[in-house]
């Protein structure tokens, strides 16, 4: 700081000693990269939903078989 009249001023720029270092970019090489393959969330969710729908279809088919069997029994009982 230096006194100029009644005011103190800086005698140098505070940023003059700063030297900007450009950022060096590192080029990735195949040997440095590790690729982890993860299953896609959408595919796993779709597979689970397909399993649920298959289970529901089997339950409906089973109920239809039971109703058909009940209808056949009712027809036989009506004959007597």
Buried (B, 14 or more C-beta within 10 A) or exposed (E): EEEEEEEEEEEEEEEEEEEEEEEEEEEEEEEEEEEEEEEEEEEEEEEEEEEEEEEEEEEEEEEEEEEEEEEEEEEEEEEE
